[in-house]
């Protein structure tokens, strides 16, 4: 809607639009920076503490204790949902900017304050409540932008897999964050009858968000170069989101004799989520196989995401544990692949392909080392080197800030055409 002020001054709409775009860029970059800092601090301190190089008391000990909260709350959600949602979602919806941009900046500030309190306070329950407030703000911004684009659209256009993943992930946040906040406040108000709730309490919704947002990004990779039908993907992802939220909420709120029933319901719905992940992986592989596309950088990360998540489900079925660590590791592949896809194919800017491929090789080697006895330290070191390569590739890309060459665009177009002929 154009205001009377905009009609009287034709340049005001352009100025407001540019300010909104700058606000989105600032908020999106802040989200990704927060996620990167949380990953570096949480992962680095955990590795050094495991090697016995840090004291167990004081600030370093507190940072080691904050490792689960940093990795669960401040890496996945700020990067996969908030960061990519702010930077990528307007372009995917054909909009100029996000709705409620100022509220989005406030959410970034709340996340930042909560992360500092998580690292400094011995009792992180206040930080968890603040995190829930920031998550609710960000979810409202994302959902408001998506629904507003539907209301303003003159013709009905289907959402891309990325938009579906972001919308469902934001919905999971909107439904689950109040439950997390209520459980945390319950331990503060009635500490004698309720156990202390930590970040691990929110591990199941975070895993669900990784599954939804990760598959949304992975299918966006295939949709740009292969034959992928969005409708069955959307149905499976929506069913996964609904069943996952119901299972976690029911198992979180019941007590006493009903706990066993809730656990049984959670196990059944976990099996349904596993089945949906297998179906999504099959659809992705079928679409990329039909297109016979070349293995460009985003597709490599997509295959890495599928391999890690599939391995986690196999370990979960055999040993009963292993799914949540695999989803957290899969989030790394989704974030990195999403960055290269957003920077390259989605925005049309150049990034160093050789460094990007080296980044993937180092990350894949580090992942393999984690599952070999006695190689965990080497794997952590490789993860550190891979992170440095990723930072270098991103800095070079943003510093040069040039459009993709015509040869790369032609190669992508030929891949799509080849898929259409298949």
N, C-alpha and C positions, 0 to 999 in steps of 0.2 A: 504494500500500500504506500502511495506517495503522499506525503503531507503537504499542507498549503505552503509551508516554508520552502519545501523542495521545489514547488511549482514557481514560487516567486524568485528563487535563486537556482537556476539549473545546475550550477556547479556544486551545490550542497550535497546532492545525492551521490555524486562522484566522490566527493571528499569523505562522506560518511562510509561509502562502500570501501574506499581505500583504508580508512581507519579500522574498519571491521576486519579487513583482510590482514592488516598488520597485527591486530589483536589476536586473530586466530594463529598466525605464524608464531607469535610470542608464546601463546599458551601451549601450542603443540610442541614447540622446541623445549619448553620448560618441562612438560610431561616426559619427553624422551630423555632429557638430561637427568631428571629425578630418577627414572628407571635405571639409567646407566650408572649413576652414582650408587644407588642401592645395590646393584649387582656387584660392582667393584668392591664396595665396602663389605657387604655381607659375605661374598665369596672369598675375597682376599683374607679377611680376618678369620674366617672358618678354616681355611687351609693353613694359615700360620699357627693358629691355635692347635690344630691337629698335629702339627709338626713339633709342638712344644716350644715355639719361638716367642710366645706372648705370655705375659703374666695372667694368672687366673683371676686376679682381683683388679679393682679400679675400672677405669674407662674401657680398657682393652677387654677385660672380662665381661663387661656389660655389652660391648659390641659383639662378642662371641655369642652371648645369650640372645641377642637381637637378630641373629642370623635367620631363624625361621620367619620372623615377621618381615624382615627386609626382603627376603626372596619371595614370600607368598603375597604380601600386600603391596609392596612398592616396586615390583618389577613387572609382573604380568598385567595388572589392571592399568597402571599409568602408561605402559607402552602399547599393549595390544588394543586396549579399548579407548582410553582417553587420548593418547598421543596420535595414533593413526586415525582415530575418529575425528579429531580436530583438524588434522592436516589433510586428510584424504577424502573424508566424507563429503564435503561440499562439492568437490570435483566429481565424485561418483554420483551425486544427486543432481548435478547440473546447476548448482547454486553458486552464488558469489561468495558467501561466507556462512559461518555458523550462526544459529539463533542463540540469543542470550549469551553473547560473547563476554560480557562483564561477569556474569555468574560463573562462566568457565574459568576466568582468571582468579576469581575468589576460590574456586575449587582447587586450583593449583596451589594457592597459598595455604589452604587448609591441609592439603597433602604434605607440603613442605614442613609445616609446623609439626604435624603428626610424626613425620619421619625423624625430625630432630628429637622430639620427646621419646620416641621409641629407642633411640640410641643413647639417651642420657638418663632417663628415669629408671629406677629399679623396678617400679610397678608401671607397666605399659598399658594399663587398662584405659586411662584417660586418652592416650594416643590412639588406641583402637576405636574409641568412640568418635574421636575427631576424624579418623580415617573413614569411618562409616558416613559421617556428614559430608566429607569431600566426595566419596563415591556416589552418594545420592545426588549431589549437585551435578556431577559430571554425567550421570545417567540421565537426569532430566534434560540437560543440554542436548545430549545426543538424540534422545527420543523426541524431544521437541523439534529439533531440526528435521528429523526424518518425517514426522507426521505433518509438519508445516509444509514440507516439499510436496507431500501427497495432496494437501488441501489446495496449494497454489498451482498444481500441475493442470494444464488445460487438456491433456490427453493421458490416458492410463498407460504407464510404462512400467515394465517389470523391474524389480530391484536386482542388482547384481549380487553374486554370492558374497562379496565383501560387505555390502549393505545389510544383507540378511544376518551375517555373522555379528556385525556391530550392533544391530538392533536387538538380537536375541541376547547377546552378552550384556548389553545395557539393561535389558529387562531382568536378567538374572541378578544383576547388581541391585536394581530397584526393589526386588522382592526379598533378597537374602541379606542385604546390609542392615535393614532394621532388625532382623532376627539376631544378627551378630551383636548389634548395639544393645538390644534388650538383654541378651544373655550376659553380656559384659556388665551392664548396670545392675543386673540381678545379683551378681557376685559382690558388688560394692554395697548394695543396700541390705542384703541378707547374707553376709559372709559365712555365718555359722552353718547354714543349710545348703549352700551352693559351692561347688568347687571353683577354683580360679579358672577363667577362660583365657586361653592364649591364642596366638595366631593360628595354631594348628586346627583350632575349631572351624576356621574358614577354609580349610584345605580342599574340601569337596566342592564348594562353589568355585574356587579358583581353578580347580581341575576342569570343571564344566565350562568355565569361560575360556580356558585354553583350547578345549575341544571345539567350541563354537567359533571363536574368533580365528583360531588357527586354521580350521577347515575352510572358513570363509575366505581367508587369504590364499590358501592353497588352491581352492577352486577358482578364485579370481585369476591365478596364474594360468590355469588350464583354459579358462573361458576366453582369454585373450589370444590363445594360439591353438585351441583344440575344439572338440565337439562335446560340449557339456550342457545338459538340460538343467536349467536352474530350478524348475518346479519340484522334481523329486528331491533335489538337494535341500530345498527350503522346507519341505514337509518333514524330512528326516531330522533336520536340525531343530525344527520347532518341537517335534515330539521328544527329542532328546532334552531340550531345555525344560519342557514342562515336567517330564518324569523325573529329571534330576533335581529340580527345585522341590517337588513334592516329597521325594525320598529324603533329602537332606533336612527339610523343615520338620517332617514328621519324626525323624530319628533324633532331632535336636531338642524338641520340646516335650517329648513324653518321658516319663520316669516310672520306676517301680516295675510292676508286672508287665506293663506295656512295652518295656524296653526290648524284650526279645521279639515281640511282634514287629516293632519298628526296625529292628536289625534285619529280620527276615525280608521285610518290604524293601529295605535298602539294598540287600543283596540281589533281590529279583530285578529291581530297577537298574542296578549296576550292570547286570547281565544284558538288560535291554539297551543300555547306553553302549555297551561293548558291541552288541549286534549292529546298532546304528553306525558306530565308527567303522565297522567292517564294510557295511553297505556303502558308506561315503567313500572309503578307500577304493572299493571296487568301481564305483562310478567315475572316480578321478582317473584311475588307471585305464579304464575303457575309453574315456574321452581323449586322453593324451595318446593312447595307442592308435586310435583311429586317425588322429591328426598327423601322426608321424613327424612330430616337431623335433627340432634340434634341442639339445640339452643346454639351454641358456641358463644363466646364473639363478634366476628365481626358481626355475623348475628343479634345479639341484637341491635347493633348500626345501622345496616342497616334498621331494622324495625322501630327504633326510627326516623331515617331520613325520611322514608316514611310517618310516622304518622305526623311529624311536618310539612312537606311540604304539605301533603294533608289537614291538618288543616288550613294552610295559604291560600290555594286556596278556601276552603269553606268560610272563613272569607272574602276573596276578593270578591267572588261572592255575598255575603250577604250584606256587608257593603261598598264595593268599595275600601277598604284599608286592609292591613294586610299581603299581599303576601311578600313584601320585608323583613319585620322583621322575618317572618317565614323562608325565605331562609337564612337569616343571622344566625338564630338559627340552621337551618338544616346544615349549614356549620360546626358547632361545632360537630354534630353527625358524619358527613362525615370525618372530620379530625381525631377524636378519633377512629372511626371504621377503618379508613385507616391505622392509626398507628399500631393498634393491628394486622390487617391483614398483613401489610408489615413486622412487626417484627416477627410474628408467622408463618403463612402459606407460605408467599412469601419468607422470608429469612430463615425460619426454626430454629428460636431461641426461647428460653423459655421466658415467662413473667408470673408474678404471676396472676393466673386466679381469685383467690378470690378478690384480690385488683381491678382487671379489672372489675369484675362484680359489686363490691361495687361502683366503679366509675360510672358505668352505672345507678345503682339504684339512687344514689345521683343526677345525672344529670337529670334523668327522673322526680324525685320528685321536683327538682328546676324548671323544665319546667312547671309542673302542677301548682306550686305556682304562677308563673307569670300571670296565667289566672284567679286567684281567688282574689277578691277584698280584700285588706288589707294584703295580703300575699306576696307582692312583695319584701319586705325587707328580709323575711325569704328565699325566692327563691334566692335572690342575695347571701345571706350567704351560702346557700347550694351549689351554683355554686362555691364559693370560696373554700369550703371544698372539693368538687369534683375535683377542679383543683389541690389541694395539694395531693389528693390520686393519681391522674394521674401522677404527677411529681414523687411521691414515687414509683409507679409501674414501670415507665420508668427507674428511677435510678437503682432500684434493677435488672431489666432485663439487662441493659447495664453493670452493675457491675459484675454480674455473667457470662453473655455472654456465655451461654452453649447451645448446640443444643437441639431441642425438644426431649423429651423422645420417645422411640419406641412405647409406649402405645398410646400416642397422635397421632403419625403418623398413627398407625394402625387404630385408630378410624376415622381419616379423610379419609383413604383409604376405609374403610368399608362404609362410607357415600356415597362416589362416586360410589362404586359398587352397593349399594342399589338403587341409582338413576338410574344406567344403567339398572337394572332389572325391574324398574317400567314401 
